[in-house]
Amino acid sequence: MTEQSTPQLAAIDLGSNSFHLTIAREVHGELQLIDRIGDKVQLASGLGKGRILSDEAIQRGLECLELFAQRIDGIPQQAIRVVGTNTLRAAKNRQTFIDQAEQILGVPVEVISGREEARLIYLGVAHSFSDDEERRLVIDIGGGSTEFIIGKQFTPLELESLHMGCVSFTGRFFEDGKLKRRSFQRATNAAHLELLNIRRHYRKLGWAEVVGASGTIKATYRLLNGEEGSKPITLKSLRELRDKLIEFGTISEINLEGIKANRAQVMPGGVAILMAIFEALEIDSMSYSDGALREGLLYDHIGRQQHEDVRERTISALMERYYIDGEHASEVEATVLKALQQTKLDSEQNRNLLSWASRLHETGLAISHSQFQKHGAYLIENSDLMGFNQREQQQLALLVRGHRRKLPMDELTTLKVSPDNKLFNLLLLLRLAVLLQHSRKADQIPDFDLKLKSGKRLTIEFPSDWLEEHPLTLTDLEQEAGYLKAAGIELKFS
């Protein structure tokens, strides 16, 4: 395949301050940038005290996505990733925005955790630096959160996301629009309080270099260097920038050469946070990287295509942490995939979801055998699972929660998963696989024929007389038929 014919990849970052689109293609394992588009939507400024996104903020975001949709038209859906960060994590009515965004873009919107955001940022930064053995500290100040990563080469060692960002801090400590030294000090003190959670541990680990990415840090670096140059950011230069901002008197009067007005309006909160970071972590100097979240998304996508999926490592780590019986999990996985192949639901996405659920369905046994499906679901839903977005994590937790005993109708109803829904039918297949592997005998299950009529009926046929020779399985199937009948599903077996 020639470079010219290499398919395009697209990453869209729905940030708290800005929405960004990056389009690139892979050339010899590296990204070749094709286009970048960004807009200061300032979604975080529309997040009210009740954590409700205002109609105005939603509309600003959707208007931006209309432009992005035109640019990504023609790029295959599977080559596009769209992620939401801190504001969409926080907003109670995020689904209202997500539903409309997905309709405009034609691709799913993934809301990712703070630590997953940090992992992707590090991946983007790491690819822009030499592949050395030294530890580096990477920092990214966004509109609503700030990510901290210590890593080596392409591997993050420590990941953290703190609830402080340039938009939220500017709105909180400079609400009247006036730039006073006292306001800067209050903002810096608040950032110090957030940093108490990581300061001692991060300083103990140490690093050889500090790299900043995105927004506030990019603007600060440009102010020091102009279009060219490589002068690092220092605490002295940050204090000088703070004093310069104070001289403007009000946010509306800020006029910094090379910095757009909408970026300048959130610089006060960002500079206060950055000063606190330098002080708390005792940083001498910071360089800047063009790579960040969007580049990390693209490299992560390339990794998945080349079967270097971080989600597989996450699943393996969970299995080890919770002492899961790997041999039994593999048997359940093989059985459920065999069942899936006999349905219209067979796809890479569904295979992945059922494989992961099969391997994790006994997670809760590490806590207690009683109701272990509930314990397992809780652990999966409330852990930071690297590589997974919130939707995938929620689906995985629901499959684990419902893999045995009575169907969790309350949870299914809350998540709007009805019997004709794809996820409900995947759950039926997982339940069947777990049931068939109940005896934990690898050679027990014969070939079977399965038919699934979504929302109505599941039929499974075994070789003649097999069920009579395996009364435990017959009893399990009879009990399962009762569980499914309560949900309006008919289970037929012979």
N, C-alpha and C positions, 0 to 999 in steps of 0.2 A: 504493500500500500504506500503510495507516495505521500509526501507531506501535504501536498495540495488537496489530496482526497481524504486526509485524516478527518474523521467526524469532529464536529464542534461539541464542546462541553460548556454548560452554563451553570453558574452558581448565583443565587439571589439571597442576599442577607437582609432580613427585615429587622433592622436594628432599632434601638430606642431613639436614636437621634437621626440616623440616615438609613435610607434603603439603597442598596448597591447591587448592581448586576455586573458580573464579570464573565466574559466569554473567552474561551481559549481552546487550543487543541493540544493533544499530546504529541511531542516530537522527541523521539529517543529517550523516553522516560521523564522528560521535563515538560513544563507548560510553556506554550508559545501564546502570549497574550494577543487577542484579536480586538477586543473592545471592552471598555469600562464605562458604565453610566451610573451616576449617583444623584440622589436628591435628598435634601434635608427635610424629611417629613416631620421630624420631631414628634414621633408617636408618644413618647413618654410625657410630653407636656400636656397631652390630652387625657392622661390617666388621673382620674379624680380620687378623692379620699376614700371612696368606697371601692376602689380598684376597678372602676368602670371606665372604659374608653369612651370618650365623647364622640358624638356623631361627626363632629368636625374633623377630629383626628382620624377616624375611620375613613372619611371621605378623602382626606389628603393622601392617605396610604393607597386607597384604591385608584385614585387618579394617577399616582406614580406607577402603579402596576399596569395600568392600561398602556403606558409608554413601553414598559418592559416587555409586555406581551407581544407588541408589534416587533420588537427586536429579536425575540427568541422564536418567532414563527418560523417553522421549518426545521428547527432542531428537535431531534427525537425526544419524546417524553422521558425515556429512561436515561437520557444524557443530561437532564436538568435536575438540580436539587435546590429546594427553597427552604430556608430555615428561619424561624422566629426566635428571638433571644429574650432578654430580660423583661421587656414590657409585655410581650405576649405570654411569657411565663406567669406574670403577675395578674394580668387582666382577667376578671371573672367572666366578661362577655367576649373573650377572645374568639370563641367559635363563630360569633356573628361576623367578625372580620374574616376569619379563616375560610368560611363557606363562600363568601363573595370573592375572596382572593383566589381560591382554587377554581372558581368558575371563570374568572378572567384569564388566569394563567394556563389552565388546563392540566396542571400537575399538582400533586399533593404538597401541602405546607407542613413541614416538620417543626414542632416546637421542641427545642433541645434544652437539656439541663445546663446549669452554669458550668459544671465540670466537663460536660461534653463540648460546650463552647470553648472552654480552655484547651481541651485536647486538640480540637481542630485549628485553633489559633496557633498552637505550638507547631503543628504539622506544617502549616503555611509558612511560618517563620523559619523553621529548621531547613526547609528546602532552599531558602535564600542565603544560607551560610555554608561555609566549608564544613565538610564532614569530619570534624575533629573529635577528640575524646574528652574535651573539657566540658564541665557543666555550664549551662547558661540559664539565667533567669529571664523569662519573657513576661512582659507586662502590657496589657491592653486596656485602656480606659474607654469604656463605651458610654452610651447615653444613660444607662440605668445600672450598670454593673461594671466591675473591674476584675479582670482575670489575671491570675498569677500562676506561672508554670515554671518549675525547675526541671530541666531535661538534659539529656546527653544524646548527641546525634539526632536520630528521629524518634527517640523514645522519651515520653514525659515520665518523670519520676514522682513529681508532686503536682497536684492540680487543685486550684481553689478559685472560687468566684465570690466576691464580696459585694454587698448591696450598696454600692456607691458609684455614681456616674456623673458625667459633666452636666447632663440635662437636669437630673434630679437634684443635684447639689446646687446648681445655679438657681433653680426655682425655689429651693428650700432656704438658702442663706442669703440670696440677693433678690428676695421677692419684691422689694420696693424699687429695684432697678438701680440702686445707688451702690457705687463701688467704694466701700470704706475698709480701712485696715482691720477694724473690729470684725467686719463680716468675713473677711478672709481668714482671720484667726479662728472664728467659730467653725467655719467649714473645715479648716485644717485639723482642728481638735476633734471634730466628729469623725473625720477620716482616720485619725489616730486610734479612736475607739474601735473602729471596724478592724484595723490592722492588728489589734491586740490578739486576735484569734490565730494569727499565723506568724507574727513577728519572731518569736523566740525559735520556733521550729525551723523556719526558713533560714534565719541567720545561722543556726547550728549546722544545717546542711551545706550552706555556702555555694559559691559559684565563681566562675572565672570571668564572666562578662554579663552585662545586663543589656537587654534589647527591648526596645519599645515598639509598639505597632499601632496603627490606626489613629483616627480622630485627633484627640487632644495632643498626643505625643507627636504625630505627624505635623500638626500645625506649629507646635513649639519648635520642632527641629527645623522647619522651614524658616521660621523667624530668625533663628540663629545663623542659618547658612544661605538663605536665599534659594535660588534654583540649583546652585552647585555648592560644593563644600562638604566637609564631613566633621565639623566641629561637634563634639558630643554635648549632650544636655548635662548640666551640673546644677547642684543646689543653688550656687551663686547666680547662675543665669536665670533660674526660676524665680528667685527673689527679685531680681531686676525686672523680670517680666511682670511680676505681681505689682511692683511699684509703678511700672508704666501703665498698667491697667487702672490703678487707683487714680492716676493723674487725669484720666478721661472723665472721671466723675460719675458717669452713669453708663449703663450697658449700651444704651442706644447711641452713645457718642463714640464707642470703641471703633477705631480705624487703624487697623494693622496692615501694613503693606504685604500683599501676597496672600492674605487671609480673607475669605469671603465673609460677608456680613453675617450670614446665618451661622457660620462656624464661630465667628468672633463673639456672638451673643451667648455662647455656652462655654467660652474659654475661662471665665472666672472660677466656676465650679471645678473644671478640669484641672486648672493650674493649682488650686488649693489641694486637691487630691494628690496630684503629682508631687507637690512639696512634702506632704505628709509621708508619702511612700519613700522618698529619698531620706527623710529624717528617721523614720521608724526602722527601715531596713539598712540604714547606714550605707547608702549607695554613693559612690564617688562620681560616676559618670554613666551615661546611658547612650547607646547608639540607636539607630532606627532601621527597621526592616519594612520593605514594601509588602512582604508577604504577611497574610493574616487569615481571618476566618474564611473568606471566600476562596483563597488559594488552598487552604486546608481542606475545604469541601471538595474541591476538584481533585486534589491528590488522593483524598479518601475514596472518591469515586473510582479513580484509576486503580487503586488498591483492590477494591471490591471486584472489579472486572478481571483482575489478575489473580483472584482467589487469595488475596492477602487481607481478608476482611477482619477488622478489629473486633467485630461482634462475635466471631468464632472464638477468639482469645478470651473474651469476656465470659462466654458460656462455659468454657473449659475452666476458667478461674473459679466460677461459682460452683461448679461440680466438685472441684477440689476443696473449696472452703467449707461446703456443707456435706462433705463425705457421701456423695451420691454414688450409688451402685452403678458404675459405668457399664458393666456388661448387661444388666437388666435394662438400663436406659437405651442402649443400642438396639436391643431386641424390640422394645416398644417403638423406637424410631423406625426400624425396618418394617414393622407391621403397619404402622400408620401411613408410611409412604407407599406401601403396596396398595393400601386401601385408596389413597388419594389418586393413584394412577388410574383407577377404575371409575373416576368421576370427571365431571366437566370443570372441576375446581383446580385441576393440576396446573400449577404455574410456579415459577421460581420463587415468587413472594410467598405463596402458600406453603411450598415445600420448606422454605427457611423457617417460617413461623411454627410449623408442626414439628420440625426437627428440633428446634430450640425448646419448645414446650415438652417434647418427649424426654429430652435430656435433663430438664429441670423439674419434671412433675413431682419428684419426691424430695424437693428442697426442704419442705417443712418438717421432714422426719428428724432433722437436726435439732428441732425444738421439742416436738412431741408427736407420738403416733396419733393421738386423739385429734381429729379435725386437722390433720397435717396439711390438707389442701389449702386451708385458710391461712395457715402460717406461711406456707410457701408463696402464696399470692401476695401476702403483705410484704415479705422480704423482697420479692421481685419488683413490686410497684414502688417501694420506697428506697431502693438502693440506687446509687449512681452507676448505671450500666453503660460503659464506654461504647460508643458506636450506635447506641439506640436512641431514637427520638421518643418523645412522650407517648405518641400514639402506639408505636411498636411495643413499648414497655407495658402500656396499659392492656393491649391485646394479649401479650404473653402472660401477664398476671391473671387475666380472666380465664385463659385456657387452663392454667394450673389450678385456679380456684374451682373450676367446674369439671375437672377430669374424673371425679368419682362421687358416689352417693347422689343425693338430690341435686337437681340442677339449681344453680344460684339465680333464681328468677328475679329477685330484687336487683341484683347487680346487672343482670342482663337488661332489665327494663330501664334502669338508670342510664346505662350506656346506649340505649336505643338499639339493642341487638335482638331482633325478632327471629322467629324460626326460619324465615326465608332469607335471613341475612347470611352472607358468606362466613362470617366468624362463627355464627351459631353452628353451621354445618361442619366447619373444621373441628369445633368442639365435639360434635357427635363422632367424628372419625377418631379423635384422640381417645375419647371414652371407650370406644370399641377396642382400640389397640391395647389400652391398659387392661381392659377386661380379659382379652384373649391371652395376655401374657401374665395373668394372675398367678399361675402356678410356677412361674419363673423357670420353665423348662424350655430351653432354646429350640429343641427339636419337636416341640409339641404341635405347633400350628401348621396345619396343612394348607394347600392352596384353597382359596375361597373366591367366590364370585360375589361382588357387591354392587348394589344399585342404590343410588341416592336420588330421591325426588325432593328437591329443596322445599323445606317447610312442611312436608307431608309424611314422607315414608323413607325408612332405611331398611333395605332387604339384604340379607347375607345367606349364602348357600354354601354348605360344607359337603365333603364327600359323604356318600351313603353310610349310615350307621355311625359316623364319627361322633356326633353329639351324644348318642346313647353310650358310647364308650368313654365319654368324658363328662360325667354327671356334674362336676363342679362348674365347668363352663356353661352347661345347660342351665344350671341354677342361677348363675350370674346373668345370663342373657334374659332369663325370665324376670329377674329383679330389675334389670335395666329397662325392659319393656314397660314396667310399671312407672319408673322414673320419667321416661320419655312421654308416656301417655298423658302425664300431668301437664306437659307443655304442648300437647296436641300433635305429637309425633308418633307415628306407628312404627314399631320395630318388628319385622318379620324375619324368622330364621328357620332353617331346616337343614 
